[in-house]
Amino acid sequence: MEFEEQQEKKEKRGIHWKSFAGGAVCAVLLLAAAAAALWFTGDGPGSLKSAAKVAGISQIIDSVYMGEIDEQKLEDSMYAGLMAGLEDPYSRYYSREECEEEDRSNAGEYEGLGVVLGQMKDTGEVVIVQCYDGGSAAEAGVQAGDILYAVDGESVEGKELSEISDAIQEKEEKDVVLTLGRSQADGSEQRMDITVTKGPVEMNYVSGEMLGDGIGYLAITQFTGVTSEQFQETYQSLKDQGMERLIIDLRDNPGGLLDAVCETLRQILPEGMIVYMEDKAGNREEYTCDGETPIDIPLVVLVNENSASASEIFAGAVKDHGVGTLVGTTTFGKGIVQTYYRLGDGSEIKLTTAKYFTPNGNNIHGTGVEPDVQVEASEDGETDVQLEKAVEVVKEME
């Protein structure tokens, strides 16, 4: 499963010193001496004081701890704790094993349950957003819309989606017991335990169909390394079937890779800005479109409160360029960028490093993207009133 926001990966590189003649050498030596003094006397996590404290704790553990010790887990937990100290829900540490699993997921395949999780903004409940066709969860009877309450008897309340995912991926046993709640026709909820066996999952992040009257429907569940290619194939297939109008559904799409959403948008946007970033120093990085294949048919984009990050880049670009109409509810409001830094041992850290802005210069962090046509989802969940409105709107567009 893959629920973490991913934007841009950069490999961590060491600092290489160059030699300079004369006074430059003195300057370097003075700087090095100052840095060494700071390291030895400072109080930060990289100081000698901290290193000595870690060594002391490790020695006590080795001497008196009764249980078995997994040195690698201790080390990974220490790094994870350092990142947790930032108190940023989007910054974290990934072990080498987690990185390998993440790479497989971005490549379009992984070993897991075959579900996409989302989190309700108002209640914090964890919901099954999608079950992949042919995945073990779907075959076991898990359904989209089910509320996840526990994994192997342990409550998921108050946990981040990434924490839930990690617990499942790190579990050595193949069988995972999911405690789910499913809405019934009379408004009640049925609680059930379903055992799902982890297995290989081939992920399809884009699906499409013709709705009639020349209207194509294309849903994107996440922006990964294969989304752009899958979008191209589905988009062309709908064209070949006589598509004259298009609805793109980004509801409950939690985001994904920055490059993936930009490559997808380049297939439909006119020439110009897609999105730009600004870091803490005010440095600006722009992502643009050459406009070679702008969409030339009416377009509606469906969004809701769970459309986040990369989905909001998509929605913001469509809105600012005026190439489509947004229908649904205000998006999640995540207008910040995380950068991945791969470390020398195969692990990596993810840090919030910049804010992003829509083509018109809007930063939507904490506010979201407002739809052009506001439509709440039906309370009974049986009728997709948002999609019905999207069909109505796209039919009226010239």
N, C-alpha and C positions, 0 to 999 in steps of 0.2 A: 504494500500500500504506500501511497505517496501523498502526503498532505502538506509538507513543508514548502514554504514559499522559496523559490529559487530564481535568482536573477542572473548574475554574471559570475563566472568562475575565473579566478586568476591564480596562477601558480605562485606560491611564496618563493621568493628568490633571496639568496644571501646578499649581504652588502660587501662589495669588493672595494678595498682601499687601493688608491693609486699613489704612487710616489711622486713627490714634487721636489724641486731643487730649493736650496737656500732656506729662506724664511718660511716657505710653505711647510717644510718638514717640521720645523719648530711648532708651527701652528697645529699641525696634526697631532704631534706629541702632547702638546698642552691640552688639546681637546680629549685625547685618549685618557690622559691622566685625570682630567675632570670627570669623565664618564666613569672611570674605574672607581674614583672616590665616591661618586654618587651611588654606584652599585654596592659598594661595601658598606656605606653608611645610611642608605635610603631605607624607607619602610615599605616600598611597593612590592608587588608579588615577584618581581625579578631581582630583588635585593638578596645579599648574602644572609641577612637576618631571616628572611623568609625561607631560603634554602636550608638553613640550619634548623629552623623549626620543623620543616617537613621531614628532614632526616631524623630529628628527635622523635617525632610521632611514629615514623616508620619503625624505628628501633624498639619503641615500646610495644607496638603491635606484634613485631616478630618475637619479642621476649615473653609476653604474657597472654596474648590472644588465644582463646581455646579452639576456635573454629579453624576451618581450612582457609588458606589465603590464596586468592587469585591475584598475583602481582599485576597482571595486565589490567584487570578491572579496577584495582586500586589506582593505578596510574591514570586510566581514562577518566575515572570519577574525579580525580584531582583537577584535570584539565576542564572537565565539564563544570565543576564548581567555580572555577575561575571565570568562566563565561557567564554562569548564573549570577555572579556578583554584579554584573552590569544591570540586572533587573530589567532587561529588555527581552520581551517574549519572542523576538525574532532573531536574536543572536544566540548561537550555541556552538558546541563542540561536537564533531562527528569522529568516531573511531574509524580505523581503517576498514573494518568490516561493514560499518554503516555506509561508508563512502562507496564501497564496492556495490552494495545493494542499491544505493541511490543511483549509481551510474547505470545499472541494469534497468532500473525503472525508467530513467530518462531515455534509454535506448528502446523502450517499448515492450520490455518483458522483464519479469521478475518472479520470485517465488513468494507466494503469499496467499491471501484469501480471495483476492479478486473483487475488492470493494473499494469505493471512494467514500471517505468520511467527510462530513461537514459539521459545523457547529452553529447552532441557532444563536443569532446575535442577542436576542432579547432574553432567552432563558438559559443559554449556555449548554443546552442539551446536545449530545452528540447524535447525529442522524446518519443513516446509510443513504448517501446521495445517489450512488449507482452501484449495481452489481454487474460485473463484466460477463457477457455471454460466454458460456463454457467454463467460467471460473468455478472454483469449488464452493464458494459461498452461495452462488445462484443455484447450483445443483443440490445444495443442502437445504434450500428453501428460504434463504435470506432474501428479503425484498427491499427495493428502494423505498424510502419513507419510514422504515423501521427505526425506532429509537434504541440506541445502544446504551445499556445501563451498566454492564459489567463484562469483564473478560476473565475467564477462569475463576469466577466468583469474586473478583476484585472490582470494586466500583470505579467507574471512570469519571465520576463527578469531580469537577474542579481541575481536571487534567488537560494539558495541551494535547492537540491532535497528534503532534509528533511524539509525545511521550507514550500515547496509546499505541501508535504504530511501532515504536521501538520495542515496547514490551512484547508485542506479538512476534516481531521479526527475530528477537533475541531468544525466544522460547525454543528450547532444544526439541521438545516434543512436537510432532506434526499436528496433533489434534488440538484445537482451540475451541473452548466453550464460550459462546456469545449469549449473554442474557439480553433479550430484545423485548421491546414493547411495540405492538402493532395495533393501529386504530381499527375499530370495528364499525360496522354500518350504524349501530345504535349510539355511537359516540363514546363507547367504552374502550378500554385498552386491554388487549390480551398480552400477558407476560409469558415468555417462553424461553427455554434454553435450547440452542441449536449448536451441535458439534460440527465444526468445519475443519477439514484437513487441508493444511497448507500444501500448495502445489504450484507448478509452473503456470504463469498467467501471461497471455499475450494481450496487450492492452490496445483498445481502439478508442482514441480520444475524440474522434469525429464521426458522426453518423448523419445520414440524410435521407429524405424521402420527398416525394411529390405529394402535396396536399390537395391537388385539384385546382382548376381554374388557372393553371400555369404558375402556381405558387410553389416554390421550393422551400423546404425546411431543413436547416443544417444546424446541428447541435455540437458545441465544443465543450467538453467536460474539464479539460485542463490543457495548459500550454507546456508541452514537453518537446524533447528533441525530435519527435516524429509527428507532431501536430501539424506543422506547416505542410508536409508532404501529404498527410491524410486529408487535410483541408483541400489541397489542390485536386486530389483525386475525386473527392466527393463533390466539390464545386463543379468540376468538369462533367461528372456523371449527371448532375442535375441539369446542366446546360444541354447535354445530349438528349435529355428527356423532354426538352421543350420549355425549360424554366424561363418565365418572363418576369417574375417577381421573387424576392428572396427574403426569408426570415432566418436570422442567425440567433440561436438561443445560447446565451451565456449565463443563464440562471444557475445558481449553486456552483459555478466554476470558481474554485479558490485561487486561481492564478497560475503561476508557473514561471518558466524561463523568459527572460526579457527578449533574448534573440528570437525565441519561438513566436512570441506575439508580434514582433516587428516583421519577421519573415511572412507571417500570415497576413498581416495588414498590407504589406507591399503588393499583395495580389489583388487588392480592391481599391486602394487609396489613390488619389491624384498626386501629382508632384508636390512635395513640401514636407513639413515637419510631422513626425509621428509622435515623438516624446523627447524631452530633454531632462538631464539630471544636473543637480548642483550639489557638490559635497560641502563639508564644513568650512573649507577654505574659499568657497565661492567659485571653484572651478566648474565649468559647464561642459557637458558631453551631450552631443546631439545625435539623434537617430532619425534619419530621413528616408523618404520614398522617392524613387525616380519617376513614378507616375506612368509607367509603361502600360499597365493594364488596369486602369481605373474602372470601377464597376459602372455599368451603363444601364442598369435596371433598378426599379424601386427597391429599397432596402429598409427593413425594420430589424432592430437589434433588441432582443428581450433580455432584461436584467432584473435582478432582485437584490435584497439585502445581503445575500451570500455570494454575490459576484464581487471578487476581490482582486486587488493588485493588478496582475497582467490583464485580467478581464476588464478592469477599469481603464487601463491604458487603451485597450481596444475600443471600449465604449466612448471614452473621452476623445479619441482621435476621430471616430466616426461622427460624433456630435460637432466637434470644432470645425471639421472640414465640410460639414453640411451634406454628407453623402448618404445619410440615413436618418431614420427617426428612432429614438429610444422609447421603448414601451416597458412598463413594469413598475418597480419601486426603486427608491434610492439605493445605490450600491454600498458596499461595506465601508469604504473610506480608508483604504490603506495606500497612502501616497509616498511611501518610503521604500528605499532599495536596499536589498541585502547582497553583499559581495562575498563569495566563497574564496578562501585562501587555502590552497592545498599545501600541506606541510611535508617535510622530507620523508617522513615515515609512512606516508599514505593516508594519514588522517587529515582533517581540515577543520577550519573554523568558519563560521558564518557571522558576519557583522553588519549591522545597519550602517551604511556609509554615505547615503545621499537621499535627497528628496527628488521626486520626479514631478514634472509639470506637463500638462496637456499642451497641444500646439498653441493654444491661446494664452498660455502662461498660468493656468490654474493648477494649484496644488490642492488635491482633494482629500488630504489626510485628515481623518476625523469628521469629514463632511460627506464624502462620496460624490458620485455623479448623479445629478437629478435627471430622471427620464423626461422626455418631451410630453409623453402621455402617461399619467399616473394611474396605475391599475393594481389594486391589492389582489393577492391570491384568494381564491374562495376558501371559506372556513371549513367546508366539508371535505375539501381535497379531491372530490370526485369529478368536478368540472374544471377544466383549465381555462378560466376566464381570461387570463393574461394572454394565452395563445390565441384565443378567440378574438380578443381585441387587436392583437398584432395582425391577424388575417384581415380584419375589418379595415385597419389603418393602411396596410400595404395595398389593398384593393383600390383605395381612394387616391393613392399617390400616382403622380404622372411620371 
